[in-house]
Amino acid sequence: MKILFVVSSAELGYWLAELTHPYWHFAERGHEIDFASPNGGTLKYDATSDPYSENSWEANDLVSKGFLADKSLLERVNASAPLSEVDPALYDAVHIVGGGGAAVDLYPNAELTRILEHFWSESKLIGAICHGSIALANNPQRVAGKTATGFSRAEDRQVEDLYGDDFIPNFPQPVMERAGIQFRHTSPWGLQVVVDGKLITAQNQQSASDYAIAFTHLLSQTNPVTTV
């Protein structure tokens, strides 16, 4: 199947694990992946999500280390298509990557509204993680009453201690709640994945692999786990 990854073009950047972990799990199962962003072209990842950076929050992220070791993968990300050129009919599912940049240019975003409307109208799988979940609020008439998660306001307050108040123009939790979403979250930096029909969301980077595995099960409509 074919999956569209939507990534921020903002200077603040995307979070590596929220791109690399889903990529690994999806590609491992033979799914085809394309990248798109508001501006197209080269995309920046948050330095603190780089396992090799001096002040990394993800020094033990083996998946991102493996992704960065293959230069051809970054070349594909950095050849992202502009959202304006995306034909959503070509895709079976969409994954919206998080990182602070998503709260800068993925909401509000008219092109992403157009793309997500197709996925809603065709009952295709929609996934978003961390700050990327804010993009769901582009289509309030579709998400009102839905249950979802994303980077919590409590988590953003902790990030504000490092980057200053209002380091992003919009915070996922209040924006999503104003759109009518029933927002669920666990304690800061805890694991949380929420599935509501064809909508799957994850709270933060710690949830990236759990989210990706659940996403693949929803996409295939099978779960290989047997409980006895």
Protein Blocks (a to p, Z undefined) as FASTA:
>chain_A
ZZdddddfbfnbpafklmmmmmmmmmmnopacddddfkgpjddddfklpmkbmklcklml
mklmmmmmmmklmmmmmmcccfklpcfklpcbdcddedjklmmmmpccfklmmmmmmmmm
nopacddehjllmmmmmmmmlmgopacddddfklmmmmmmmnoghkbfbdfklmmmmnop
acddddehiacdddehjaccdfblmlmmmmmmmmmmmmnopafbdcZZ
